[in-house]
């Protein structure tokens, strides 16, 4: 069995109790990391202490991947006030007596 096949097999069973997905059992994926599945809320809660650290790490990786996939133009449109009005330009208006 290859590593990819082994990974798929692990994904198709509950991370807590090992119950395999079947017609009558639908496994639900962890919404944060999307790397483990659970057959019930009970199993999810029981497995949480073991899963928490890896989940946070993987969720952060997924957020980073999403951020870096966005085109550069989407970042330019989100300029903040500090990008336009620097402290130096504010000081200039304060000294000149012009209203802001």
C-alpha positions as CSV (number, residue, x, y, z in Angstrom):
1,X,0.0,0.0,0.0
2,X,1.5,3.4,-1.0
3,X,1.6,6.4,1.3
4,X,-1.2,8.2,-0.5
5,X,-3.5,5.1,-0.2
6,X,-2.6,4.8,3.5
7,X,-3.5,8.5,4.0
8,X,-6.9,8.1,2.3
9,X,-7.6,5.0,4.4
10,X,-6.8,6.9,7.6
11,X,-9.1,9.8,6.4
12,X,-12.0,7.4,5.9
13,X,-12.2,6.3,9.6
14,X,-13.0,8.1,12.8
15,X,-9.8,9.6,14.4
16,X,-11.0,8.7,17.9
17,X,-12.6,5.3,17.7
18,X,-11.6,4.0,14.3
19,X,-15.1,3.4,12.9
20,X,-14.9,3.2,9.2
21,X,-17.2,5.3,7.0
22,X,-20.1,3.2,5.7
23,X,-23.6,3.8,4.2
24,X,-25.1,4.3,7.6
25,X,-22.2,6.2,9.1
26,X,-21.2,9.5,7.7
27,X,-17.9,10.9,9.0
28,X,-17.6,14.6,9.6
29,X,-14.4,16.4,8.8
30,X,-12.7,18.8,11.3
31,X,-13.7,22.2,10.0
32,X,-10.5,23.9,11.2
33,X,-7.7,21.6,9.8
34,X,-9.7,19.4,7.5
35,X,-7.3,16.5,8.1
36,X,-9.3,14.2,10.5
37,X,-12.8,12.9,10.6
38,X,-15.2,11.9,13.4
39,X,-18.2,9.7,13.5
40,X,-19.9,11.7,16.4
41,X,-19.6,14.8,18.5
42,X,-18.7,12.5,21.4
43,X,-15.7,11.1,19.5
44,X,-14.6,14.6,18.5
45,X,-14.7,15.9,22.1
46,X,-12.8,12.8,23.4
47,X,-10.1,13.2,20.7
48,X,-9.7,17.0,21.1
49,X,-6.9,17.0,23.7
50,X,-4.7,14.9,21.4
51,X,-5.7,16.7,18.2
52,X,-5.7,20.3,19.4
53,X,-2.0,21.2,18.8
54,X,-1.8,19.6,15.3
55,X,-5.1,21.1,14.4
56,X,-4.0,24.7,15.2
57,X,-0.8,24.2,13.3
58,X,-2.5,22.8,10.2
59,X,-5.3,25.4,10.3
60,X,-2.6,28.2,10.3
61,X,-0.9,26.5,7.3
62,X,-4.3,26.5,5.5
63,X,-4.8,30.2,6.2
64,X,-1.3,31.0,4.9
65,X,-1.9,29.0,1.8
66,X,-5.1,30.9,1.1
67,X,-3.5,34.2,1.8
68,X,-0.6,33.5,-0.6
69,X,-2.9,32.3,-3.4
70,X,-4.6,35.7,-3.6
71,X,-3.5,37.9,-6.5
72,X,-1.4,40.9,-5.6
73,X,-4.0,43.3,-6.9
74,X,-6.4,42.3,-4.1
75,X,-3.8,43.5,-1.5
76,X,-3.3,46.9,-3.1
77,X,-7.0,47.8,-2.7
78,X,-6.8,47.4,1.0
79,X,-4.6,50.3,1.8
80,X,-4.9,51.6,5.4
81,X,-5.1,55.2,6.5
82,X,-1.5,55.0,7.7
83,X,-0.4,54.2,4.1
84,X,-1.9,57.4,2.8
85,X,-1.5,59.7,5.8
86,X,1.9,59.4,7.4
87,X,2.7,61.0,10.8
88,X,4.9,63.5,8.9
89,X,2.1,64.7,6.7
90,X,-0.2,65.1,9.7
91,X,2.5,67.1,11.5
92,X,2.8,69.4,8.4
93,X,-0.9,70.2,8.6
94,X,-0.9,70.8,12.3
95,X,2.0,73.3,12.0
96,X,0.5,75.1,9.1
97,X,-2.8,75.6,10.9
98,X,-4.8,73.9,8.1
99,X,-7.8,71.9,9.3
100,X,-7.5,68.2,8.8
